[in-house]
Amino acid sequence: MLRQSLHSLSLQTSGEGFTDLTGALNREISASGLKNGLATLASLHTSCSLTINENADPRVLEDLASFLRALVPAEGVRPLSGRGELRPWRHDDEGPDDMPAHIRTALTATSLSLCFQGGGLLLGTWQAVYLWEHRARPHRRQLSLQLIGE
């Protein structure tokens, strides 16, 4: 019989970077009593995102972060041609990393659909689920996890 459950996850980040959610998600799935189904994970914030990526070599996450910082620099934006003056971000209500964090979130994902089987996430050998914090200082983040399965 198909059932569903809704869970809230709260976590503290240590600032810009990645927080592995895989263990916490597997605990929630196991506690739900559901064995097989679909998990929908959503971030309830506009300055962090979610990603599935490599969990074996930390250089992968370092390179991802470097690429996104280069693509969306904290100091402002230039014309796409690369020529022209740097214009500081207009939205900086919460500091100089505020607008870059919003853009980085828009370019990545704020929700993921994940299969689970046998009471745990169905991931590849070298995969993990991460919250990607785009702000420089630590934040308390809220996530919603909806499980549908049997």
C-alpha positions as a printed NumPy array, in Angstrom:
array([[  0.   ,   0.   ,   0.   ],
       [  1.317,   3.44 ,  -0.969],
       [  1.946,   5.854,   1.917],
       [  3.536,   9.251,   2.274],
       [  5.163,  11.231,   5.042],
       [  6.533,  14.737,   5.401],
       [  9.649,  15.553,   7.432],
       [ 11.467,  18.763,   8.35 ],
       [ 15.23 ,  18.786,   8.643],
       [ 17.16 ,  21.593,  10.281],
       [ 20.923,  21.908,  10.035],
       [ 23.668,  24.372,  10.776],
       [ 26.186,  25.141,   8.051],
       [ 29.693,  26.366,   8.772],
       [ 29.632,  28.927,   5.971],
       [ 30.335,  28.573,   2.271],
       [ 30.785,  24.955,   1.265],
       [ 29.151,  21.551,   1.286],
       [ 27.296,  19.666,   4.023],
       [ 26.734,  15.946,   3.406],
       [ 23.037,  15.149,   3.961],
       [ 23.172,  11.476,   2.971],
       [ 23.25 ,  10.006,   6.485],
       [ 20.485,  12.278,   7.79 ],
       [ 18.273,  11.477,   4.792],
       [ 18.822,   7.739,   5.211],
       [ 17.89 ,   8.007,   8.911],
       [ 14.642,   9.823,   8.034],
       [ 13.775,   7.254,   5.378],
       [ 14.503,   4.364,   7.744],
       [ 12.458,   5.935,  10.57 ],
       [  9.48 ,   6.394,   8.224],
       [  9.1  ,   2.631,   7.838],
       [  8.902,   2.997,   4.069],
       [ 11.112,   0.58 ,   2.141],
       [ 10.83 ,   1.617,  -1.531],
       [  9.731,   4.874,  -3.095],
       [ 10.549,   8.44 ,  -3.992],
       [ 11.99 ,  11.16 ,  -1.769],
       [ 11.579,  14.809,  -2.685],
       [ 14.02 ,  17.09 ,  -0.894],
       [ 13.555,  20.878,  -0.993],
       [ 15.596,  23.736,   0.449],
       [ 13.449,  26.458,   2.005],
       [ 16.04 ,  29.179,   1.295],
       [ 17.22 ,  31.341,  -1.614],
       [ 20.937,  31.381,  -0.834],
       [ 21.848,  27.69 ,  -0.689],
       [ 21.212,  24.764,  -3.005],
       [ 21.202,  20.979,  -3.244],
       [ 23.39 ,  18.709,  -5.329],
       [ 24.273,  15.063,  -5.802],
       [ 27.966,  14.697,  -6.377],
       [ 31.218,  12.864,  -5.737],
       [ 31.873,  11.799,  -2.146],
       [ 35.277,  10.13 ,  -2.539],
       [ 37.609,  12.933,  -3.623],
       [ 37.134,  16.299,  -1.845],
       [ 38.878,  18.049,  -4.738],
       [ 35.677,  17.603,  -6.774],
       [ 33.735,  19.782,  -4.331],
       [ 36.595,  22.299,  -4.178],
       [ 36.62 ,  22.561,  -7.984],
       [ 32.824,  22.945,  -8.116],
       [ 32.967,  25.773,  -5.588],
       [ 35.859,  27.463,  -7.45 ],
       [ 33.985,  27.28 , -10.743],
       [ 30.808,  28.815,  -9.316],
       [ 32.774,  31.581,  -7.537],
       [ 34.482,  32.394, -10.861],
       [ 31.157,  32.348, -12.715],
       [ 29.45 ,  34.573, -10.125],
       [ 32.12 ,  36.71 ,  -8.438],
       [ 31.3  ,  38.312,  -5.098],
       [ 32.555,  41.751,  -6.166],
       [ 30.036,  42.301,  -8.975],
       [ 29.284,  41.706, -12.622],
       [ 30.917,  42.659, -15.917],
       [ 29.341,  42.5  , -19.363],
       [ 29.327,  38.933, -20.708],
       [ 31.997,  39.952, -23.222],
       [ 34.381,  40.383, -20.286],
       [ 35.1  ,  43.914, -21.452],
       [ 33.76 ,  46.854, -19.563],
       [ 33.584,  48.059, -16.019],
       [ 32.77 ,  45.941, -13.035],
       [ 29.409,  46.907, -11.57 ],
       [ 28.916,  46.056,  -7.892],
       [ 25.789,  44.076,  -7.059],
       [ 22.845,  46.334,  -6.201],
       [ 21.252,  43.914,  -3.737],
       [ 23.589,  43.731,  -0.745],
       [ 21.146,  44.03 ,   2.157],
       [ 22.789,  41.173,   4.068],
       [ 26.357,  41.815,   2.955],
       [ 28.515,  41.548,  -0.151],
       [ 27.823,  37.806,  -0.576],
       [ 24.031,  38.284,  -0.594],
       [ 23.341,  38.714,  -4.326],
       [ 26.017,  36.271,  -5.505],
       [ 24.419,  33.635,  -3.253],
       [ 20.999,  34.223,  -4.848],
       [ 22.444,  33.917,  -8.37 ],
       [ 24.395,  30.771,  -7.484],
       [ 21.193,  29.24 ,  -6.104],
       [ 19.306,  30.154,  -9.293],
       [ 21.98 ,  28.402, -11.382],
       [ 21.902,  25.213,  -9.327],
       [ 18.996,  23.273,  -7.742],
       [ 16.781,  23.913,  -4.737],
       [ 15.023,  20.545,  -4.889],
       [ 15.93 ,  16.964,  -5.745],
       [ 13.928,  13.815,  -6.445],
       [ 15.693,  10.749,  -5.076],
       [ 14.76 ,   7.074,  -5.293],
       [ 15.032,   4.914,  -2.207],
       [ 15.084,   1.144,  -1.955],
       [ 15.39 ,  -1.159,   1.036],
       [ 14.849,   1.796,   3.383],
       [ 17.782,   3.873,   2.08 ],
       [ 18.728,   6.192,  -0.759],
       [ 19.53 ,   4.569,  -4.083],
       [ 22.842,   6.269,  -4.912],
       [ 25.896,   5.299,  -6.917],
       [ 29.042,   4.078,  -5.182],
       [ 30.699,   7.506,  -5.135],
       [ 27.609,   9.691,  -4.738],
       [ 26.37 ,  11.756,  -1.814],
       [ 23.627,  14.363,  -1.374],
       [ 24.9  ,  17.78 ,  -0.298],
       [ 23.501,  21.093,   0.83 ],
       [ 25.653,  23.705,  -0.895],
       [ 25.907,  26.829,   1.254],
       [ 26.551,  29.928,  -0.847],
       [ 26.856,  32.425,   2.025],
       [ 30.183,  33.184,   3.718],
       [ 28.921,  32.991,   7.289],
       [ 27.192,  30.03 ,   8.99 ],
       [ 23.421,  29.693,   8.639],
       [ 20.67 ,  27.516,  10.075],
       [ 18.976,  25.854,   7.083],
       [ 15.557,  24.223,   6.859],
       [ 14.783,  21.439,   4.424],
       [ 11.56 ,  19.657,   3.604],
       [ 11.615,  15.931,   2.84 ],
       [  8.513,  14.288,   1.408],
       [  8.535,  10.506,   1.122],
       [  6.108,   8.524,  -1.017],
       [  6.408,   4.77 ,  -1.104],
       [  5.527,   1.436,   0.352]])
